[in-house]
Amino acid sequence: MDSEQIEIMSYDVGRYLEIDGKYELMNIGVTKADESSNPIESSKHYVGNKAKSTKVTGFDNQISLENDLIKNEPVIDELYDIWYYRKLGTAAQRNLVLADLFRPVANNKNEVYARKLMYSIIISDCNETPGEGVKFTGNLKGNGDFIYGKFNLETKTFTEGEE
């Protein structure tokens, strides 16, 4: 059976930042959101082998961001607010749901498979070039392990656990 190959685009992943208990779509103003797993490796060289043996022992999850400063966009306002007020610790942490819009849950058109992780928001630079809009950059650094589950696109709620 032939199946059609469909290229997945950046807009096929919904990024929802939790702000005051409500998930807001990370979209307008965000020009780059590159996810890296940054695997942590452990290598050993055994006496009977010519080459090292390597295994992955963990991950240092990170999303690098580039943003345009656009007023009245909830996600942009939240990220900029964390930078502007130099928030620390839990005041600079937010949950982010990565919703695979291309992977709907069977028998439920409003739900897709998703991952949730608490991130520390680290905005490092704010650039003000004359004649251009203000831009700011930084990283979301993962805390702990992903929680796997489903995200309801209508109610914007995350439910832990996969079937």
C-alpha positions as CSV (number, residue, x, y, z in Angstrom):
1,M,0.0,0.0,0.0
2,D,1.4,3.4,-1.0
3,S,1.1,6.2,1.4
4,E,1.6,9.9,0.6
5,Q,4.7,11.4,2.0
6,I,3.9,14.7,3.7
7,E,6.6,17.1,4.8
8,I,6.0,18.5,8.3
9,M,6.4,22.3,8.6
10,S,7.1,24.4,11.6
11,Y,3.4,25.4,11.8
12,D,2.5,21.7,12.2
13,V,3.8,21.9,15.8
14,G,1.8,24.1,18.2
15,R,3.8,25.6,21.0
16,Y,1.6,26.6,23.9
17,L,3.1,28.6,26.8
18,E,1.3,28.5,30.1
19,I,0.6,32.0,31.4
20,D,-1.5,32.4,34.5
21,G,-3.0,28.9,34.2
22,K,-4.0,29.4,30.6
23,Y,-2.2,28.0,27.5
24,E,-1.4,30.7,24.9
25,L,-0.2,29.8,21.3
26,M,3.5,30.9,20.8
27,N,3.2,32.3,17.3
28,I,3.0,36.0,16.3
29,G,6.4,37.7,17.2
30,V,8.3,34.4,17.5
31,T,10.6,34.1,14.5
32,K,12.6,31.1,15.6
33,A,12.0,28.3,18.1
34,D,14.7,25.6,17.5
35,E,14.4,22.6,19.8
36,S,17.5,20.7,20.8
37,S,17.7,17.6,23.0
38,N,21.4,18.1,23.7
39,P,22.1,14.4,24.6
40,I,24.4,13.7,27.5
41,E,26.8,10.9,26.7
42,S,28.9,8.5,28.6
43,S,31.9,6.8,26.9
44,K,34.1,4.0,28.0
45,H,37.0,2.4,26.3
46,Y,37.2,-1.2,27.2
47,V,40.6,-3.1,27.1
48,G,39.4,-5.6,24.5
49,N,38.0,-3.1,22.0
50,K,39.7,-0.7,19.6
51,A,36.9,1.8,19.8
52,K,35.0,3.5,22.6
53,S,31.5,2.4,23.6
54,T,29.1,5.3,24.0
55,K,25.6,5.5,25.5
56,V,23.1,8.3,26.0
57,T,22.6,8.9,29.7
58,G,20.3,11.9,29.7
59,F,19.2,15.1,27.9
60,D,19.6,18.8,28.4
61,N,16.5,20.0,26.6
62,Q,16.5,23.5,25.2
63,I,14.6,25.7,22.8
64,S,16.5,28.7,21.3
65,L,14.2,31.7,20.6
66,E,14.3,34.8,18.5
67,N,11.4,37.2,18.9
68,D,10.1,40.5,17.5
69,L,8.8,42.7,20.3
70,I,5.1,43.1,19.4
71,K,2.8,44.7,21.9
72,N,-0.4,42.9,23.1
73,E,0.8,39.4,22.1
74,P,0.4,37.4,25.3
75,V,3.5,35.2,24.8
76,I,5.7,38.0,23.7
77,D,4.5,40.2,26.6
78,E,5.3,37.4,29.0
79,L,8.8,36.6,27.7
80,Y,9.7,40.3,27.6
81,D,8.3,40.8,31.1
82,I,10.6,38.1,32.4
83,W,13.6,39.8,30.8
84,Y,12.6,43.4,31.7
85,Y,12.0,42.7,35.4
86,R,15.0,40.3,35.5
87,K,12.8,37.6,37.1
88,L,14.6,34.7,38.8
89,G,14.0,31.1,39.8
90,T,10.3,29.9,39.7
91,A,9.2,33.4,38.6
92,A,11.0,32.8,35.3
93,Q,9.7,29.3,34.8
94,R,6.7,28.3,32.6
95,N,5.2,25.1,31.3
96,L,5.3,24.7,27.5
97,V,3.3,22.2,25.6
98,L,4.6,21.0,22.2
99,A,1.5,19.8,20.4
100,D,2.0,17.6,17.3
101,L,-0.8,19.1,15.1
102,F,0.0,16.4,12.5
103,R,-0.6,13.5,14.9
104,P,-4.3,13.6,15.9
105,V,-5.6,11.2,18.5
106,A,-7.9,8.6,16.9
107,N,-11.6,9.2,17.3
108,N,-11.1,12.8,18.6
109,K,-10.6,15.5,16.1
110,N,-9.8,18.1,18.8
111,E,-6.9,16.2,20.4
112,V,-3.4,15.7,19.3
113,Y,-0.4,14.0,20.9
114,A,1.8,16.3,22.9
115,R,4.7,16.7,25.3
116,K,4.8,19.1,28.3
117,L,7.9,20.3,30.1
118,M,8.7,23.1,32.6
119,Y,11.2,25.5,31.2
120,S,13.3,28.2,32.7
121,I,13.0,31.3,30.4
122,I,16.4,32.9,29.9
123,I,16.2,36.0,27.7
124,S,19.7,37.2,27.1
125,D,19.7,40.0,24.6
126,C,17.4,42.8,23.5
127,N,18.5,44.5,20.3
128,E,17.3,48.0,19.3
129,T,18.7,48.8,15.8
130,P,17.6,52.2,14.5
131,G,14.9,52.0,11.8
132,E,14.1,48.4,12.8
133,G,11.7,46.7,15.2
134,V,13.0,45.7,18.6
135,K,14.2,42.1,18.8
136,F,15.1,39.9,21.7
137,T,16.7,36.4,22.0
138,G,17.2,33.7,24.5
139,N,16.6,30.1,25.5
140,L,14.1,28.0,27.2
141,K,16.0,25.5,29.3
142,G,14.2,22.3,30.3
143,N,13.6,21.3,33.9
144,G,13.1,17.6,34.5
145,D,11.5,15.1,32.1
146,F,8.9,15.5,29.4
147,I,5.3,14.5,30.4
148,Y,3.7,12.8,27.5
149,G,0.0,13.0,26.7
150,K,-2.7,14.8,24.7
151,F,-3.6,18.4,24.1
152,N,-7.1,19.5,23.3
153,L,-7.0,22.3,20.7
154,E,-10.5,23.5,21.5
155,T,-10.2,23.7,25.3
156,K,-6.4,24.2,25.4
157,T,-6.0,21.6,28.1
158,F,-3.2,19.0,28.5
159,T,-4.0,15.5,29.7
160,E,-1.1,13.3,30.9
161,G,-0.8,9.8,29.5
162,E,-0.9,8.1,26.1
163,E,-3.1,5.3,24.9
